[in-house]
Each structure stands twice: as C-alpha cells, then as structure tokens.
Amino acid sequence: MFEGSGDIDNLVAMNSQINRSGGKWYSLEQKWSQALADGKTVKVKIEPIYSDDSIRPSQFKIAYEINGEIKKIRMKNQSGG
C-alpha cells in the first residue's frame, strides 16, 4: 500500500492482531491511506523499540505528519496495541 522496499529491511515481527482489520496498526494505515487519497501530504517515521535481547519489538514509536499536523504515538506490539 505504501510502496515499502519489499526487501528484508522492510520486515519486522509484528503481532498479527494489531495489523488486522480493526487493529490499531491497520486503522493507522487506513488513516494515512485516506489522507493520501484526499490529496494530503503524509510523512511517517516508525522506530521499533526492543526489550532486552528480543528480536521482536515490544513496541513501536510512531511519528507522522498529515498536511503539517504532527502526531506522536507509541503502540505496543501485542493484542490491542
């Protein structure tokens, strides 16, 4: 949907519940998609946060901007986000 690289650098272990329809990640991507469809400018920065020596992020630090309005959120990598 957002033209990621498609290579391994675009992969991270994510809880399936947050990325399904109705999940927090899915809803956020839908918001970005709708803003783009409406002709708005969308910029996104996502930083995975790891606990201890885990290879799966415990949460994501997300900063996004839609037409100059900046939002910052943290989303847990677990059911319910």
Phi and psi in radians as a Rosetta constraint file:
Dihedral C 1 N 2 CA 2 C 2 CIRCULARHARMONIC -1.982 0.35
Dihedral N 2 CA 2 C 2 N 3 CIRCULARHARMONIC 0.360 0.35
Dihedral C 2 N 3 CA 3 C 3 CIRCULARHARMONIC 0.979 0.35
Dihedral N 3 CA 3 C 3 N 4 CIRCULARHARMONIC 0.759 0.35
Dihedral C 3 N 4 CA 4 C 4 CIRCULARHARMONIC -1.113 0.35
Dihedral N 4 CA 4 C 4 N 5 CIRCULARHARMONIC 2.952 0.35
Dihedral C 4 N 5 CA 5 C 5 CIRCULARHARMONIC -1.114 0.35
Dihedral N 5 CA 5 C 5 N 6 CIRCULARHARMONIC -0.507 0.35
Dihedral C 5 N 6 CA 6 C 6 CIRCULARHARMONIC 1.432 0.35
Dihedral N 6 CA 6 C 6 N 7 CIRCULARHARMONIC -0.137 0.35
Dihedral C 6 N 7 CA 7 C 7 CIRCULARHARMONIC -1.561 0.35
Dihedral N 7 CA 7 C 7 N 8 CIRCULARHARMONIC 3.117 0.35
Dihedral C 7 N 8 CA 8 C 8 CIRCULARHARMONIC -1.059 0.35
Dihedral N 8 CA 8 C 8 N 9 CIRCULARHARMONIC -0.444 0.35
Dihedral C 8 N 9 CA 9 C 9 CIRCULARHARMONIC -1.179 0.35
Dihedral N 9 CA 9 C 9 N 10 CIRCULARHARMONIC -0.148 0.35
Dihedral C 9 N 10 CA 10 C 10 CIRCULARHARMONIC -1.809 0.35
Dihedral N 10 CA 10 C 10 N 11 CIRCULARHARMONIC 0.248 0.35
Dihedral C 10 N 11 CA 11 C 11 CIRCULARHARMONIC -2.005 0.35
Dihedral N 11 CA 11 C 11 N 12 CIRCULARHARMONIC 2.434 0.35
Dihedral C 11 N 12 CA 12 C 12 CIRCULARHARMONIC -2.653 0.35
Dihedral N 12 CA 12 C 12 N 13 CIRCULARHARMONIC 2.510 0.35
Dihedral C 12 N 13 CA 13 C 13 CIRCULARHARMONIC -1.187 0.35
Dihedral N 13 CA 13 C 13 N 14 CIRCULARHARMONIC 2.101 0.35
Dihedral C 13 N 14 CA 14 C 14 CIRCULARHARMONIC -2.263 0.35
Dihedral N 14 CA 14 C 14 N 15 CIRCULARHARMONIC 2.456 0.35
Dihedral C 14 N 15 CA 15 C 15 CIRCULARHARMONIC -1.063 0.35
Dihedral N 15 CA 15 C 15 N 16 CIRCULARHARMONIC 2.227 0.35
Dihedral C 15 N 16 CA 16 C 16 CIRCULARHARMONIC -1.113 0.35
Dihedral N 16 CA 16 C 16 N 17 CIRCULARHARMONIC -0.493 0.35
Dihedral C 16 N 17 CA 17 C 17 CIRCULARHARMONIC -1.166 0.35
Dihedral N 17 CA 17 C 17 N 18 CIRCULARHARMONIC -0.604 0.35
Dihedral C 17 N 18 CA 18 C 18 CIRCULARHARMONIC -1.359 0.35
Dihedral N 18 CA 18 C 18 N 19 CIRCULARHARMONIC -0.292 0.35
Dihedral C 18 N 19 CA 19 C 19 CIRCULARHARMONIC -1.844 0.35
Dihedral N 19 CA 19 C 19 N 20 CIRCULARHARMONIC 0.169 0.35
Dihedral C 19 N 20 CA 20 C 20 CIRCULARHARMONIC -1.690 0.35
Dihedral N 20 CA 20 C 20 N 21 CIRCULARHARMONIC 2.876 0.35
Dihedral C 20 N 21 CA 21 C 21 CIRCULARHARMONIC -0.892 0.35
Dihedral N 21 CA 21 C 21 N 22 CIRCULARHARMONIC 2.212 0.35
Dihedral C 21 N 22 CA 22 C 22 CIRCULARHARMONIC 1.621 0.35
Dihedral N 22 CA 22 C 22 N 23 CIRCULARHARMONIC -0.241 0.35
Dihedral C 22 N 23 CA 23 C 23 CIRCULARHARMONIC -1.349 0.35
Dihedral N 23 CA 23 C 23 N 24 CIRCULARHARMONIC 2.814 0.35
Dihedral C 23 N 24 CA 24 C 24 CIRCULARHARMONIC -1.102 0.35
Dihedral N 24 CA 24 C 24 N 25 CIRCULARHARMONIC -0.747 0.35
Dihedral C 24 N 25 CA 25 C 25 CIRCULARHARMONIC -1.141 0.35
Dihedral N 25 CA 25 C 25 N 26 CIRCULARHARMONIC -0.805 0.35
Dihedral C 25 N 26 CA 26 C 26 CIRCULARHARMONIC -1.001 0.35
Dihedral N 26 CA 26 C 26 N 27 CIRCULARHARMONIC -0.811 0.35
Dihedral C 26 N 27 CA 27 C 27 CIRCULARHARMONIC -1.087 0.35
Dihedral N 27 CA 27 C 27 N 28 CIRCULARHARMONIC -0.675 0.35
Dihedral C 27 N 28 CA 28 C 28 CIRCULARHARMONIC -1.146 0.35
Dihedral N 28 CA 28 C 28 N 29 CIRCULARHARMONIC -0.753 0.35
Dihedral C 28 N 29 CA 29 C 29 CIRCULARHARMONIC -1.110 0.35
Dihedral N 29 CA 29 C 29 N 30 CIRCULARHARMONIC -0.628 0.35
Dihedral C 29 N 30 CA 30 C 30 CIRCULARHARMONIC -1.131 0.35
Dihedral N 30 CA 30 C 30 N 31 CIRCULARHARMONIC -0.681 0.35
Dihedral C 30 N 31 CA 31 C 31 CIRCULARHARMONIC -1.073 0.35
Dihedral N 31 CA 31 C 31 N 32 CIRCULARHARMONIC -0.799 0.35
Dihedral C 31 N 32 CA 32 C 32 CIRCULARHARMONIC -1.115 0.35
Dihedral N 32 CA 32 C 32 N 33 CIRCULARHARMONIC -0.743 0.35
Dihedral C 32 N 33 CA 33 C 33 CIRCULARHARMONIC -1.077 0.35
Dihedral N 33 CA 33 C 33 N 34 CIRCULARHARMONIC -0.761 0.35
Dihedral C 33 N 34 CA 34 C 34 CIRCULARHARMONIC -1.149 0.35
Dihedral N 34 CA 34 C 34 N 35 CIRCULARHARMONIC -0.704 0.35
Dihedral C 34 N 35 CA 35 C 35 CIRCULARHARMONIC -1.070 0.35
Dihedral N 35 CA 35 C 35 N 36 CIRCULARHARMONIC -0.741 0.35
Dihedral C 35 N 36 CA 36 C 36 CIRCULARHARMONIC -1.120 0.35
Dihedral N 36 CA 36 C 36 N 37 CIRCULARHARMONIC -0.732 0.35
Dihedral C 36 N 37 CA 37 C 37 CIRCULARHARMONIC -1.092 0.35
Dihedral N 37 CA 37 C 37 N 38 CIRCULARHARMONIC -0.524 0.35
Dihedral C 37 N 38 CA 38 C 38 CIRCULARHARMONIC -1.450 0.35
Dihedral N 38 CA 38 C 38 N 39 CIRCULARHARMONIC 0.069 0.35
Dihedral C 38 N 39 CA 39 C 39 CIRCULARHARMONIC 1.465 0.35
Dihedral N 39 CA 39 C 39 N 40 CIRCULARHARMONIC 0.220 0.35
Dihedral C 39 N 40 CA 40 C 40 CIRCULARHARMONIC -1.485 0.35
Dihedral N 40 CA 40 C 40 N 41 CIRCULARHARMONIC 2.772 0.35
Dihedral C 40 N 41 CA 41 C 41 CIRCULARHARMONIC -1.564 0.35
Dihedral N 41 CA 41 C 41 N 42 CIRCULARHARMONIC 2.261 0.35
Dihedral C 41 N 42 CA 42 C 42 CIRCULARHARMONIC -2.194 0.35
Dihedral N 42 CA 42 C 42 N 43 CIRCULARHARMONIC 2.228 0.35
Dihedral C 42 N 43 CA 43 C 43 CIRCULARHARMONIC -2.185 0.35
Dihedral N 43 CA 43 C 43 N 44 CIRCULARHARMONIC 2.404 0.35
Dihedral C 43 N 44 CA 44 C 44 CIRCULARHARMONIC -2.383 0.35
Dihedral N 44 CA 44 C 44 N 45 CIRCULARHARMONIC 2.392 0.35
Dihedral C 44 N 45 CA 45 C 45 CIRCULARHARMONIC -2.265 0.35
Dihedral N 45 CA 45 C 45 N 46 CIRCULARHARMONIC 2.191 0.35
Dihedral C 45 N 46 CA 46 C 46 CIRCULARHARMONIC -2.139 0.35
Dihedral N 46 CA 46 C 46 N 47 CIRCULARHARMONIC 2.222 0.35
Dihedral C 46 N 47 CA 47 C 47 CIRCULARHARMONIC -2.106 0.35
Dihedral N 47 CA 47 C 47 N 48 CIRCULARHARMONIC 2.006 0.35
Dihedral C 47 N 48 CA 48 C 48 CIRCULARHARMONIC -1.267 0.35
Dihedral N 48 CA 48 C 48 N 49 CIRCULARHARMONIC 2.406 0.35
Dihedral C 48 N 49 CA 49 C 49 CIRCULARHARMONIC -1.938 0.35
Dihedral N 49 CA 49 C 49 N 50 CIRCULARHARMONIC 2.199 0.35
Dihedral C 49 N 50 CA 50 C 50 CIRCULARHARMONIC -1.874 0.35
Dihedral N 50 CA 50 C 50 N 51 CIRCULARHARMONIC 2.458 0.35
Dihedral C 50 N 51 CA 51 C 51 CIRCULARHARMONIC -1.765 0.35
Dihedral N 51 CA 51 C 51 N 52 CIRCULARHARMONIC 2.348 0.35
Dihedral C 51 N 52 CA 52 C 52 CIRCULARHARMONIC 0.939 0.35
Dihedral N 52 CA 52 C 52 N 53 CIRCULARHARMONIC -2.317 0.35
Dihedral C 52 N 53 CA 53 C 53 CIRCULARHARMONIC -1.806 0.35
Dihedral N 53 CA 53 C 53 N 54 CIRCULARHARMONIC 0.344 0.35
Dihedral C 53 N 54 CA 54 C 54 CIRCULARHARMONIC -1.161 0.35
Dihedral N 54 CA 54 C 54 N 55 CIRCULARHARMONIC 2.548 0.35
Dihedral C 54 N 55 CA 55 C 55 CIRCULARHARMONIC -1.631 0.35
Dihedral N 55 CA 55 C 55 N 56 CIRCULARHARMONIC -0.041 0.35
Dihedral C 55 N 56 CA 56 C 56 CIRCULARHARMONIC -1.920 0.35
Dihedral N 56 CA 56 C 56 N 57 CIRCULARHARMONIC 2.212 0.35
Dihedral C 56 N 57 CA 57 C 57 CIRCULARHARMONIC -1.077 0.35
Dihedral N 57 CA 57 C 57 N 58 CIRCULARHARMONIC 2.475 0.35
Dihedral C 57 N 58 CA 58 C 58 CIRCULARHARMONIC -1.463 0.35
Dihedral N 58 CA 58 C 58 N 59 CIRCULARHARMONIC -0.425 0.35
Dihedral C 58 N 59 CA 59 C 59 CIRCULARHARMONIC -2.813 0.35
Dihedral N 59 CA 59 C 59 N 60 CIRCULARHARMONIC 3.004 0.35
Dihedral C 59 N 60 CA 60 C 60 CIRCULARHARMONIC -2.197 0.35
Dihedral N 60 CA 60 C 60 N 61 CIRCULARHARMONIC 2.346 0.35
Dihedral C 60 N 61 CA 61 C 61 CIRCULARHARMONIC -1.714 0.35
Dihedral N 61 CA 61 C 61 N 62 CIRCULARHARMONIC 2.059 0.35
Dihedral C 61 N 62 CA 62 C 62 CIRCULARHARMONIC -2.115 0.35
Dihedral N 62 CA 62 C 62 N 63 CIRCULARHARMONIC 2.232 0.35
Dihedral C 62 N 63 CA 63 C 63 CIRCULARHARMONIC -2.150 0.35
Dihedral N 63 CA 63 C 63 N 64 CIRCULARHARMONIC 2.219 0.35
Dihedral C 63 N 64 CA 64 C 64 CIRCULARHARMONIC -2.421 0.35
Dihedral N 64 CA 64 C 64 N 65 CIRCULARHARMONIC 2.725 0.35
Dihedral C 64 N 65 CA 65 C 65 CIRCULARHARMONIC -2.324 0.35
Dihedral N 65 CA 65 C 65 N 66 CIRCULARHARMONIC 2.233 0.35
Dihedral C 65 N 66 CA 66 C 66 CIRCULARHARMONIC -2.117 0.35
Dihedral N 66 CA 66 C 66 N 67 CIRCULARHARMONIC 1.994 0.35
Dihedral C 66 N 67 CA 67 C 67 CIRCULARHARMONIC 0.859 0.35
Dihedral N 67 CA 67 C 67 N 68 CIRCULARHARMONIC 0.771 0.35
Dihedral C 67 N 68 CA 68 C 68 CIRCULARHARMONIC 1.540 0.35
Dihedral N 68 CA 68 C 68 N 69 CIRCULARHARMONIC -0.176 0.35
Dihedral C 68 N 69 CA 69 C 69 CIRCULARHARMONIC -1.599 0.35
Dihedral N 69 CA 69 C 69 N 70 CIRCULARHARMONIC 2.024 0.35
Dihedral C 69 N 70 CA 70 C 70 CIRCULARHARMONIC -1.656 0.35
Dihedral N 70 CA 70 C 70 N 71 CIRCULARHARMONIC 2.367 0.35
Dihedral C 70 N 71 CA 71 C 71 CIRCULARHARMONIC -2.226 0.35
Dihedral N 71 CA 71 C 71 N 72 CIRCULARHARMONIC 2.472 0.35
Dihedral C 71 N 72 CA 72 C 72 CIRCULARHARMONIC -2.248 0.35
Dihedral N 72 CA 72 C 72 N 73 CIRCULARHARMONIC 2.262 0.35
Dihedral C 72 N 73 CA 73 C 73 CIRCULARHARMONIC -2.467 0.35
Dihedral N 73 CA 73 C 73 N 74 CIRCULARHARMONIC 2.838 0.35
Dihedral C 73 N 74 CA 74 C 74 CIRCULARHARMONIC -2.115 0.35
Dihedral N 74 CA 74 C 74 N 75 CIRCULARHARMONIC 2.382 0.35
Dihedral C 74 N 75 CA 75 C 75 CIRCULARHARMONIC -2.212 0.35
Dihedral N 75 CA 75 C 75 N 76 CIRCULARHARMONIC 2.172 0.35
Dihedral C 75 N 76 CA 76 C 76 CIRCULARHARMONIC -1.244 0.35
Dihedral N 76 CA 76 C 76 N 77 CIRCULARHARMONIC 2.502 0.35
Dihedral C 76 N 77 CA 77 C 77 CIRCULARHARMONIC -1.567 0.35
Dihedral N 77 CA 77 C 77 N 78 CIRCULARHARMONIC 1.126 0.35
Dihedral C 77 N 78 CA 78 C 78 CIRCULARHARMONIC -2.691 0.35
Dihedral N 78 CA 78 C 78 N 79 CIRCULARHARMONIC 2.918 0.35
Dihedral C 78 N 79 CA 79 C 79 CIRCULARHARMONIC -0.919 0.35
Dihedral N 79 CA 79 C 79 N 80 CIRCULARHARMONIC 2.317 0.35
Dihedral C 79 N 80 CA 80 C 80 CIRCULARHARMONIC 1.559 0.35
Dihedral N 80 CA 80 C 80 N 81 CIRCULARHARMONIC -0.279 0.35
